[in-house]
């Protein structure tokens, strides 16, 4: 556990309120005081002030503009106002019937019964332990027992939360007041939402909010973060099952984004559950560069839980080259639990964060994969249980450099085998993505193509040449038949393919070509010569069209069992009814009719 810094080793405080210690103590505290965030531009500050004066959270234009300001860099003096607008604190407070001041008055009653105060809660933990032993022996009520358990847990975390910050460090009046504010905010939320209560890790989030906002504003900001589905409602619950589930989702995300790195970590016995739970529970407040932490929080206030996954993936990508060169678990975990300064600097981490993108549908797909594996009967209970113990111990030691046991790593990780089921998992991922898009109505499933269609298209290409040869041979045979029929040279015989089946599509297309081509002109010219009047010509054309359709229906081959055309029907048609030009089906027949 980190002890609070003694005043003798302090040099002062930096611009964010963290203690400046001597060089020999800086490595122990893992805190960098050399900040690289962009300095605020007076013109941009003025634009941001004017923009926030007419802020509308539901407007797409407003959220676009605020994202532009966050990308440029929020000035530290205006960060509180930006967070209030993004979290919509005023609307939540106005819509709720909860009275923060009245709640604090109720909380002070059991404190008085226990003989402690919020201003001395950190120094009276020993007395709380003694009182808890008395309650366990049955000397107090159940209600007082529940309050005592809550007070003790919060008091223990107060000693671990940012022990080098000016508002929480030492026995100075500012630190005592800061500890009392943090205690009141956490106990107030436990009374406001008893279903969640107090969960380990909330003290870090509430402490950061108190550094930027006032006490009551920090309380309502904590309510917005922990209850809105967009933010951290899927991370905190009384049983820690939600944070375990989200850690498994990131586990899958890393597996599909960086399969080689994932296999390397699995080979070393390092599971992403070992460090992700600490990152997510504390929202990356363990990073040594505080300007980077605040920039990450700006993005979380804008995009919510999606930005949490985005930040975790960015840190992994920046550490990829180092991790790939490591061959032992004992060297990998300290780097992940305590991210190096050169990686967490603002000028390195934040540009990489904006260049890394994690979509909402991708997180949902990973969620489906986790659920599928859980339903499939994989033994995740041991993994979650061991990783929870590891994460709890790392949080209880106050962000110290600790080495988790190698036995836990061997139990929780599965050895990666070269050429494993990466392809199968990727196929499942595509199916899950398609299922999600179908549910959201953003994607229409393509119609399943019959395998016969593919064979048909190939058959048409391969048999086109043989069909042409067959048609030329049939045209020569038709000439001999027409010569035997005498004057019946204009009769049309249906075209057939190589298998003896009639080609219906070619007859319709060739009929259109004949009516509009030179053969049609010859037919119309002959019909004009035969008819002397225009009216009779129109009647004759109408009758010829009806006769043509009747003749085509007679000449159209039927699908018999033998696949042969019934030519006898067309041969017995009277010659007087054949006063039209039939529609040849092939180019050779067109040329033949032109010669006639």
C-alpha positions as CSV (number, residue, x, y, z in Angstrom):
1,X,0.0,0.0,0.0
2,X,1.2,3.5,-0.8
3,X,1.9,5.6,2.2
4,X,1.0,9.2,2.1
5,X,4.0,11.5,1.3
6,X,5.7,13.1,4.1
7,X,6.1,16.8,4.0
8,X,9.8,16.6,4.4
9,X,10.3,15.0,0.9
10,X,8.0,17.4,-0.9
11,X,9.2,20.3,-3.0
12,X,5.7,21.7,-3.9
13,X,2.7,20.9,-6.2
14,X,2.4,21.0,-9.9
15,X,-0.3,22.8,-11.9
16,X,-2.8,19.9,-11.5
17,X,-2.2,19.6,-7.7
18,X,0.1,16.6,-7.5
19,X,3.1,16.8,-5.2
20,X,6.5,17.4,-6.6
21,X,8.8,15.0,-4.9
22,X,12.5,14.6,-5.1
23,X,14.0,12.8,-8.0
24,X,14.8,9.7,-6.0
25,X,11.1,9.4,-5.0
26,X,9.5,10.0,-8.4
27,X,10.0,6.5,-9.7
28,X,8.3,5.1,-6.6
29,X,5.3,7.4,-7.0
30,X,5.1,6.8,-10.8
31,X,4.0,10.3,-11.5
32,X,5.3,12.5,-14.3
33,X,5.2,16.3,-13.9
34,X,6.4,17.2,-17.4
35,X,3.2,17.9,-19.3
36,X,3.0,18.3,-23.0
37,X,-0.7,19.2,-23.6
38,X,-1.3,22.2,-26.0
39,X,-1.4,25.5,-24.3
40,X,-4.8,27.3,-24.5
41,X,-5.2,29.9,-27.3
42,X,-7.1,33.0,-26.1
43,X,-9.1,33.1,-29.3
44,X,-10.1,29.5,-29.0
45,X,-11.0,30.0,-25.3
46,X,-13.3,32.9,-26.3
47,X,-14.9,30.8,-29.0
48,X,-15.5,28.0,-26.6
49,X,-17.1,30.3,-24.0
50,X,-19.5,31.7,-26.6
51,X,-20.2,28.2,-27.9
52,X,-21.1,26.8,-24.4
53,X,-23.4,29.8,-23.7
54,X,-25.9,28.4,-26.3
55,X,-25.1,24.7,-25.8
56,X,-27.7,22.2,-26.9
57,X,-26.8,18.6,-26.1
58,X,-29.4,17.2,-28.5
59,X,-28.0,19.1,-31.5
60,X,-25.8,17.3,-33.9
61,X,-24.0,20.5,-34.8
62,X,-23.2,21.3,-31.1
63,X,-21.7,17.8,-30.5
64,X,-19.7,18.2,-33.7
65,X,-18.3,21.5,-32.5
66,X,-17.5,20.2,-29.0
67,X,-15.6,17.3,-30.6
68,X,-13.6,19.8,-32.6
69,X,-12.7,21.7,-29.4
70,X,-11.8,18.4,-27.6
71,X,-9.5,17.4,-30.4
72,X,-7.8,20.8,-30.2
73,X,-7.6,20.6,-26.4
74,X,-9.9,21.8,-23.6
75,X,-8.3,24.5,-21.5
76,X,-8.0,23.3,-17.8
77,X,-10.0,26.3,-16.5
78,X,-13.0,25.4,-18.7
79,X,-13.0,21.7,-18.4
80,X,-15.6,21.7,-15.6
81,X,-18.1,23.6,-17.7
82,X,-17.5,21.3,-20.7
83,X,-18.1,18.2,-18.5
84,X,-21.3,19.7,-17.1
85,X,-22.7,20.3,-20.5
86,X,-21.7,16.9,-21.9
87,X,-23.2,15.0,-18.8
88,X,-26.2,17.3,-18.7
89,X,-25.9,17.6,-14.9
90,X,-28.5,20.4,-14.5
91,X,-31.2,18.4,-16.2
92,X,-30.6,15.3,-14.1
93,X,-30.6,17.3,-10.9
94,X,-33.8,19.1,-11.9
95,X,-35.6,15.9,-12.9
96,X,-34.7,14.0,-9.7
97,X,-36.5,14.2,-6.4
98,X,-33.3,13.3,-4.5
99,X,-32.1,15.9,-2.0
100,X,-28.3,15.7,-1.5
101,X,-28.2,17.8,1.6
102,X,-31.0,15.9,3.3
103,X,-29.2,12.7,2.5
104,X,-26.0,13.9,4.1
105,X,-28.0,14.8,7.3
106,X,-29.3,11.2,7.4
107,X,-25.8,9.8,6.9
108,X,-24.5,11.8,9.9
109,X,-26.8,10.0,12.3
110,X,-25.2,6.6,12.1
111,X,-21.8,8.3,12.1
112,X,-22.7,9.9,15.4
113,X,-23.9,6.6,16.8
114,X,-20.5,5.0,15.8
115,X,-18.7,7.9,17.4
116,X,-16.9,9.1,14.2
117,X,-17.2,12.0,11.7
118,X,-16.6,12.4,8.0
119,X,-13.7,14.6,8.8
120,X,-11.9,12.0,10.9
121,X,-13.1,8.9,9.1
122,X,-9.7,8.0,7.7
123,X,-8.0,8.1,11.1
124,X,-10.8,6.1,12.9
125,X,-10.6,2.9,10.8
126,X,-9.3,1.0,13.8
127,X,-12.3,2.0,15.9
128,X,-14.6,1.0,13.0
129,X,-13.0,-2.5,13.0
130,X,-13.6,-2.9,16.7
131,X,-17.2,-1.8,16.3
132,X,-17.6,-4.3,13.4
133,X,-16.5,-7.1,15.7
134,X,-19.1,-6.1,18.3
135,X,-21.8,-6.0,15.6
136,X,-20.8,-9.5,14.4
137,X,-21.3,-10.7,18.0
138,X,-24.9,-9.4,17.9
139,X,-24.6,-6.3,19.9
140,X,-26.0,-3.9,17.3
141,X,-28.8,-3.6,14.8
142,X,-28.7,-4.9,11.2
143,X,-29.2,-1.4,9.8
144,X,-26.2,-0.1,11.7
145,X,-24.2,-3.1,10.5
146,X,-24.9,-2.3,6.9
147,X,-23.9,1.3,7.4
148,X,-20.7,0.3,9.2
149,X,-19.7,-2.0,6.4
150,X,-20.2,0.7,3.8
151,X,-18.3,3.3,5.9
152,X,-15.4,1.0,6.5
153,X,-15.0,0.1,2.8
154,X,-15.1,3.7,1.7
155,X,-12.7,4.8,4.4
156,X,-10.2,2.2,3.3
157,X,-10.3,3.4,-0.3
158,X,-9.9,7.0,0.8
159,X,-6.4,6.2,1.9
160,X,-5.6,4.7,-1.5
161,X,-7.1,7.3,-3.8
162,X,-4.4,9.7,-5.2
163,X,-2.2,9.8,-2.1
164,X,0.0,12.5,-3.7
165,X,-2.7,15.0,-4.6
166,X,-3.1,18.2,-2.6
167,X,-6.8,17.6,-1.8
168,X,-6.3,14.1,-0.4
169,X,-2.7,14.1,1.0
170,X,-1.6,14.6,4.6
171,X,-3.2,16.3,7.5
172,X,-3.5,19.8,6.1
173,X,-7.0,21.4,6.3
174,X,-7.3,21.2,2.5
175,X,-6.7,17.5,2.5
176,X,-9.1,16.9,5.5
177,X,-11.8,18.8,3.7
178,X,-11.1,16.9,0.4
179,X,-11.4,13.5,2.2
180,X,-14.7,14.5,3.8
181,X,-16.1,15.6,0.4
182,X,-15.1,12.4,-1.2
183,X,-16.6,10.4,1.6
184,X,-19.9,12.3,1.4
185,X,-20.1,11.9,-2.4
186,X,-19.5,8.2,-2.2
187,X,-21.9,7.5,0.7
188,X,-24.5,9.8,-1.0
189,X,-24.4,7.7,-4.2
190,X,-24.7,4.5,-2.2
191,X,-27.9,5.9,-0.6
192,X,-29.1,7.2,-4.0
193,X,-28.7,3.9,-5.8
194,X,-28.6,1.0,-3.3
195,X,-28.8,-1.5,-6.1
196,X,-25.2,-0.6,-7.1
197,X,-24.1,0.7,-3.7
198,X,-20.4,1.3,-3.5
199,X,-18.0,-0.6,-5.7
200,X,-14.2,-0.6,-5.4
201,X,-12.9,1.8,-8.0
202,X,-15.6,4.5,-7.6
203,X,-13.3,6.4,-5.3
204,X,-10.9,7.2,-8.2
205,X,-13.7,8.4,-10.4
206,X,-15.3,10.6,-7.7
207,X,-12.0,12.0,-6.7
208,X,-11.3,13.1,-10.3
209,X,-14.7,14.7,-10.5
210,X,-14.1,16.6,-7.3
211,X,-10.8,18.0,-8.7
212,X,-12.8,19.6,-11.5
213,X,-16.3,20.2,-10.1
214,X,-17.9,21.3,-6.9
215,X,-19.2,18.7,-4.4
216,X,-22.8,18.5,-5.4
217,X,-21.9,18.8,-9.1
218,X,-19.5,15.9,-8.7
219,X,-22.2,13.8,-7.1
220,X,-24.6,14.4,-10.0
221,X,-21.8,13.8,-12.5
222,X,-21.1,10.5,-10.8
223,X,-24.8,9.6,-11.1
224,X,-24.8,10.4,-14.8
225,X,-21.6,8.4,-15.4
226,X,-22.8,5.3,-13.5
227,X,-26.4,5.2,-14.6
228,X,-26.6,6.3,-18.2
229,X,-26.2,3.4,-20.6
230,X,-23.9,5.4,-22.8
231,X,-21.2,5.7,-20.1
232,X,-20.3,3.3,-17.3
233,X,-23.6,1.6,-16.4
234,X,-22.1,-1.6,-17.9
235,X,-19.0,-1.5,-15.7
236,X,-20.2,-1.1,-12.2
237,X,-22.5,-3.3,-10.1
238,X,-22.4,-4.8,-6.7
239,X,-21.1,-8.2,-7.8
240,X,-18.5,-7.0,-10.3
241,X,-20.0,-9.2,-13.0
242,X,-20.4,-6.4,-15.4
243,X,-16.7,-5.3,-15.4
244,X,-15.7,-8.9,-15.8
245,X,-18.0,-9.2,-18.9
246,X,-16.6,-6.0,-20.4
247,X,-13.1,-7.3,-19.8
248,X,-13.9,-10.4,-21.7
249,X,-15.3,-8.2,-24.6
250,X,-12.0,-6.4,-24.7
251,X,-10.3,-9.8,-24.6
252,X,-12.1,-10.7,-27.8
253,X,-11.5,-7.3,-29.4
254,X,-7.7,-7.7,-28.9
255,X,-7.9,-11.2,-30.2
256,X,-9.4,-10.1,-33.5
257,X,-7.6,-6.8,-33.9
258,X,-4.1,-8.1,-33.0
259,X,-4.0,-11.9,-33.3
260,X,-0.3,-12.2,-33.3
261,X,0.1,-10.0,-30.1
262,X,-2.8,-11.9,-28.5
263,X,-1.2,-15.3,-29.2
264,X,2.1,-14.0,-27.8
265,X,0.5,-12.9,-24.6
266,X,-1.4,-16.2,-24.3
267,X,1.9,-18.1,-24.8
268,X,3.5,-16.1,-22.0
269,X,0.5,-16.8,-19.8
270,X,-0.7,-13.2,-19.7
271,X,-4.5,-12.7,-20.1
272,X,-6.0,-9.3,-20.9
273,X,-8.2,-9.8,-17.8
274,X,-5.1,-9.2,-15.6
275,X,-4.8,-5.6,-16.5
276,X,-8.0,-4.5,-18.3
277,X,-10.1,-4.6,-15.1
278,X,-7.8,-2.2,-13.4
279,X,-7.8,0.1,-16.4
280,X,-11.5,0.1,-16.7
281,X,-12.4,0.4,-13.0
282,X,-10.1,3.4,-12.5
283,X,-10.7,4.9,-16.0
284,X,-6.9,5.0,-16.7
285,X,-6.2,7.3,-13.8
286,X,-3.1,5.1,-13.1
287,X,-1.3,6.7,-16.1
288,X,1.6,8.8,-14.9
289,X,0.9,11.9,-17.1
290,X,-2.2,13.6,-15.8
291,X,-2.7,15.8,-18.8
292,X,-3.2,12.6,-20.8
293,X,-5.7,11.3,-18.2
294,X,-7.8,14.5,-18.5
295,X,-7.8,14.3,-22.3
296,X,-8.9,10.7,-22.1
297,X,-11.7,11.7,-19.8
298,X,-12.8,14.5,-22.2
299,X,-13.2,11.8,-24.9
300,X,-15.1,9.5,-22.5
301,X,-17.5,12.4,-21.6
302,X,-18.2,12.7,-25.3
303,X,-18.4,9.1,-26.5
304,X,-18.9,7.1,-23.3
305,X,-17.9,3.4,-23.0
306,X,-16.8,3.3,-26.6
307,X,-13.9,5.7,-25.7
308,X,-12.9,3.4,-22.9
309,X,-12.4,0.5,-25.3
310,X,-10.7,2.8,-27.7
311,X,-8.2,4.0,-25.1
312,X,-7.3,0.5,-23.9
313,X,-6.7,-0.6,-27.5
314,X,-4.5,2.4,-28.2
315,X,-2.3,1.7,-25.2
316,X,-1.9,-1.9,-26.3
317,X,-1.0,-0.8,-29.8
318,X,1.7,1.6,-28.5
319,X,3.2,-1.1,-26.3
320,X,3.0,-3.8,-29.0
321,X,6.6,-3.7,-30.1
322,X,7.9,-3.9,-26.6
323,X,5.6,-6.7,-25.6
324,X,6.6,-8.8,-28.7
325,X,10.2,-8.6,-27.6
326,X,9.5,-9.8,-24.1
327,X,9.7,-13.5,-23.3
328,X,8.5,-13.7,-19.6
329,X,5.3,-12.9,-17.8
330,X,7.1,-11.1,-15.0
331,X,8.4,-8.5,-17.5
332,X,5.1,-8.0,-19.4
333,X,2.6,-7.4,-16.5
334,X,4.5,-4.5,-14.9
335,X,4.6,-2.7,-18.2
336,X,0.8,-3.1,-18.6
337,X,-0.1,-2.3,-15.0
338,X,2.3,0.7,-15.0
339,X,2.3,2.2,-18.4
340,X,5.7,3.9,-19.2
341,X,5.9,7.6,-19.2
342,X,7.1,7.8,-22.8
343,X,4.0,6.0,-24.0
344,X,1.5,7.9,-21.8
345,X,2.7,11.4,-22.7
346,X,0.1,13.7,-24.2
347,X,2.0,14.3,-27.4
348,X,2.3,10.5,-28.0
349,X,-0.9,8.9,-26.5
350,X,-3.6,11.4,-27.5
351,X,-2.8,11.7,-31.3
352,X,-2.7,7.9,-31.4
353,X,-6.0,7.8,-29.6
354,X,-7.7,10.0,-32.2
355,X,-6.2,7.8,-34.9
356,X,-7.6,4.6,-33.4
357,X,-11.2,3.8,-34.0
358,X,-13.5,1.3,-32.4
359,X,-17.1,1.2,-33.7
360,X,-20.2,0.4,-31.6
361,X,-21.2,-2.5,-33.9
362,X,-17.7,-4.0,-33.3
363,X,-18.2,-4.0,-29.6
364,X,-21.6,-5.5,-30.0
365,X,-20.1,-8.3,-32.2
366,X,-17.5,-9.1,-29.5
367,X,-20.3,-9.1,-26.9
368,X,-22.2,-11.8,-29.0
369,X,-19.0,-13.8,-29.2
370,X,-18.5,-13.7,-25.4
371,X,-22.1,-14.8,-24.9
372,X,-21.7,-17.6,-27.5
373,X,-18.6,-18.9,-25.7
374,X,-20.4,-18.7,-22.3
375,X,-23.4,-20.6,-23.7
376,X,-21.0,-23.1,-25.3
377,X,-19.9,-24.3,-21.9
378,X,-16.4,-22.9,-21.7
379,X,-15.1,-22.7,-18.2
380,X,-14.9,-18.9,-17.7
381,X,-15.7,-18.9,-14.1
382,X,-12.2,-19.7,-13.0
383,X,-10.7,-17.1,-15.3
384,X,-13.0,-14.4,-14.0
385,X,-12.5,-15.5,-10.4
386,X,-8.7,-15.4,-10.6
387,X,-8.6,-12.2,-12.6
388,X,-11.0,-10.5,-10.1
389,X,-8.7,-11.5,-7.2
390,X,-5.7,-10.1,-9.1
391,X,-7.4,-6.9,-10.0
392,X,-8.7,-6.4,-6.4
393,X,-5.2,-6.9,-5.0
394,X,-3.7,-4.4,-7.5
395,X,-6.3,-1.8,-6.6
396,X,-5.9,-2.3,-2.9
397,X,-2.2,-1.7,-3.1
398,X,-2.8,1.7,-4.5
399,X,-1.5,1.4,-8.1
400,X,1.8,-0.1,-7.0
401,X,4.1,-2.2,-9.1
402,X,3.2,-5.7,-8.2
403,X,3.9,-9.0,-9.9
404,X,0.9,-11.4,-10.1
405,X,1.7,-15.0,-9.5
406,X,2.7,-17.1,-12.5
407,X,0.4,-19.8,-11.3
408,X,-2.7,-17.7,-11.9
409,X,-1.5,-16.8,-15.4
410,X,-1.0,-20.5,-16.2
411,X,-4.5,-21.4,-14.9
412,X,-6.3,-18.6,-16.6
413,X,-4.6,-18.5,-20.0
414,X,-4.8,-21.0,-22.8
415,X,-1.6,-21.8,-24.7
416,X,-1.8,-20.5,-28.2
417,X,-1.2,-23.2,-30.8
418,X,0.2,-22.1,-34.2
419,X,-2.5,-22.4,-36.9
420,X,-5.4,-22.6,-34.4
421,X,-9.0,-21.7,-35.0
422,X,-8.4,-18.1,-36.2
423,X,-10.3,-18.7,-39.4
424,X,-13.3,-20.3,-37.7
425,X,-13.5,-17.4,-35.2
426,X,-13.3,-14.9,-38.0
427,X,-16.1,-16.7,-39.7
428,X,-18.2,-16.5,-36.6
429,X,-17.4,-12.8,-36.3
430,X,-18.7,-12.2,-39.8
431,X,-21.9,-14.1,-39.0
432,X,-22.4,-12.1,-35.7
433,X,-21.8,-8.8,-37.6
434,X,-24.4,-9.8,-40.2
435,X,-26.9,-10.8,-37.5
436,X,-26.4,-7.5,-35.7
437,X,-26.8,-5.4,-38.8
438,X,-30.0,-7.4,-39.7
439,X,-31.4,-6.6,-36.2
440,X,-30.6,-2.9,-36.5
441,X,-32.2,-2.7,-40.0
442,X,-29.1,-1.3,-41.6
443,X,-28.4,-4.3,-43.9
444,X,-30.5,-6.4,-46.2
445,X,-29.4,-10.0,-46.5
446,X,-28.5,-10.9,-50.1
447,X,-30.8,-13.4,-51.8
448,X,-29.4,-16.9,-51.9
449,X,-28.3,-17.8,-55.3
450,X,-29.4,-21.2,-56.5
451,X,-26.4,-23.4,-57.5
452,X,-28.3,-24.3,-60.7
453,X,-28.0,-20.7,-61.8
454,X,-24.2,-20.9,-61.8
455,X,-24.3,-24.1,-63.7
456,X,-26.7,-22.6,-66.2
457,X,-24.6,-19.5,-66.9
458,X,-21.6,-21.7,-67.5
459,X,-23.6,-24.0,-69.8
460,X,-24.9,-21.1,-71.8
461,X,-21.4,-19.9,-72.5
462,X,-20.1,-23.3,-73.4
463,X,-22.9,-24.3,-75.6
464,X,-23.4,-21.0,-77.5
465,X,-21.1,-22.1,-80.4
466,X,-22.8,-25.5,-80.7
467,X,-26.2,-23.9,-80.8
468,X,-25.1,-21.6,-83.7
469,X,-23.9,-24.6,-85.6
470,X,-27.1,-26.5,-85.0
471,X,-29.2,-23.5,-86.2
472,X,-27.2,-23.2,-89.5
473,X,-27.7,-27.0,-90.1
474,X,-31.5,-26.7,-89.4
475,X,-31.8,-23.7,-91.7
476,X,-30.3,-25.7,-94.6
477,X,-32.8,-28.6,-93.9
478,X,-35.7,-26.1,-93.8
479,X,-34.8,-24.9,-97.3
480,X,-35.2,-28.4,-98.6
481,X,-38.5,-28.8,-96.7
482,X,-39.8,-25.5,-98.1
483,X,-38.9,-26.5,-101.6
484,X,-41.0,-29.7,-101.2
485,X,-44.0,-27.7,-99.8
486,X,-44.1,-25.6,-103.0
487,X,-45.3,-22.1,-102.4
488,X,-45.2,-22.4,-98.7
489,X,-41.8,-20.8,-98.3
490,X,-42.8,-18.1,-95.8
491,X,-43.8,-20.5,-93.0
492,X,-41.7,-20.3,-89.9
493,X,-40.5,-23.3,-88.0
494,X,-39.6,-22.8,-84.4
495,X,-35.9,-22.7,-83.6
496,X,-34.5,-25.3,-81.3
497,X,-31.4,-25.6,-79.2
498,X,-28.9,-28.4,-79.3
499,X,-31.1,-30.6,-77.0
500,X,-34.2,-30.2,-79.2
501,X,-36.0,-27.7,-76.9
502,X,-37.6,-24.7,-78.5
503,X,-36.0,-21.3,-77.9
504,X,-38.8,-19.0,-76.8
505,X,-36.7,-16.0,-76.0
506,X,-35.2,-15.8,-79.4
507,X,-38.6,-15.9,-81.1
508,X,-39.9,-12.9,-79.2
509,X,-36.7,-10.9,-79.8
510,X,-36.5,-11.8,-83.5
511,X,-40.2,-10.9,-83.9
512,X,-39.5,-7.4,-82.7
513,X,-36.5,-7.1,-85.1
514,X,-38.6,-8.2,-88.1
515,X,-41.4,-5.8,-87.4
516,X,-38.9,-2.9,-87.2
517,X,-36.4,-4.0,-89.8
518,X,-36.3,-4.3,-93.6
519,X,-38.4,-7.5,-93.6
520,X,-41.2,-5.6,-91.9
521,X,-41.0,-2.8,-94.4
522,X,-41.3,-5.4,-97.3
523,X,-44.4,-6.9,-95.6
524,X,-46.0,-3.5,-95.1
525,X,-45.3,-2.5,-98.7
526,X,-46.9,-5.7,-100.0
527,X,-49.9,-5.2,-97.8
528,X,-50.4,-1.7,-99.1
529,X,-50.3,-2.9,-102.7
530,X,-53.0,-5.5,-102.0
531,X,-55.3,-3.1,-100.2
532,X,-56.6,-0.1,-102.1
533,X,-58.0,1.9,-99.3
534,X,-56.5,3.1,-96.0
535,X,-59.5,1.9,-93.9
536,X,-59.3,-1.5,-95.4
537,X,-55.6,-1.5,-94.8
538,X,-56.0,-0.8,-91.1
539,X,-58.6,-3.6,-90.8
540,X,-56.4,-5.9,-92.7
541,X,-53.4,-5.1,-90.5
542,X,-55.5,-5.7,-87.4
543,X,-56.8,-9.0,-88.8
544,X,-53.2,-10.0,-89.9
545,X,-51.9,-9.2,-86.4
546,X,-54.6,-11.4,-84.8
547,X,-53.9,-14.1,-87.3
548,X,-50.2,-13.7,-86.7
549,X,-50.6,-14.3,-83.0
550,X,-52.8,-17.3,-83.7
551,X,-50.4,-18.7,-86.1
552,X,-47.5,-18.2,-83.6
553,X,-49.4,-20.0,-81.0
554,X,-50.0,-22.8,-83.4
555,X,-46.4,-22.8,-84.5
556,X,-45.0,-22.6,-80.9
557,X,-43.7,-26.0,-79.9
558,X,-45.0,-27.7,-76.8
559,X,-42.9,-29.5,-74.3
560,X,-43.5,-33.1,-75.0
561,X,-41.9,-36.0,-73.4
562,X,-39.6,-36.6,-76.4
563,X,-38.7,-32.9,-76.6
564,X,-39.7,-32.7,-80.3
565,X,-41.7,-29.9,-82.0
566,X,-45.1,-30.6,-83.3
567,X,-44.6,-29.4,-86.9
568,X,-47.8,-30.9,-88.3
569,X,-50.0,-28.3,-86.7
570,X,-48.2,-25.5,-88.6
571,X,-48.2,-27.4,-91.9
572,X,-52.0,-27.8,-92.0
573,X,-52.6,-24.0,-91.6
574,X,-54.4,-22.7,-94.8
575,X,-52.3,-20.8,-97.2
576,X,-54.8,-17.9,-97.3
577,X,-54.2,-17.2,-93.7
578,X,-50.5,-16.8,-94.2
579,X,-50.6,-13.3,-95.6
580,X,-47.9,-12.1,-93.2
581,X,-44.1,-12.4,-92.9
582,X,-43.2,-14.9,-90.2
583,X,-40.5,-14.0,-87.7
584,X,-37.4,-15.9,-88.3
585,X,-35.4,-16.8,-85.3
586,X,-31.9,-16.7,-86.7
587,X,-29.9,-14.5,-88.8
588,X,-29.8,-17.0,-91.6
589,X,-33.6,-17.1,-91.7
590,X,-33.7,-13.3,-91.9
591,X,-31.4,-13.3,-94.9
592,X,-33.6,-16.1,-96.4
593,X,-36.8,-14.1,-96.1
594,X,-35.1,-11.0,-97.6
595,X,-34.1,-13.1,-100.6
596,X,-37.7,-14.3,-101.0
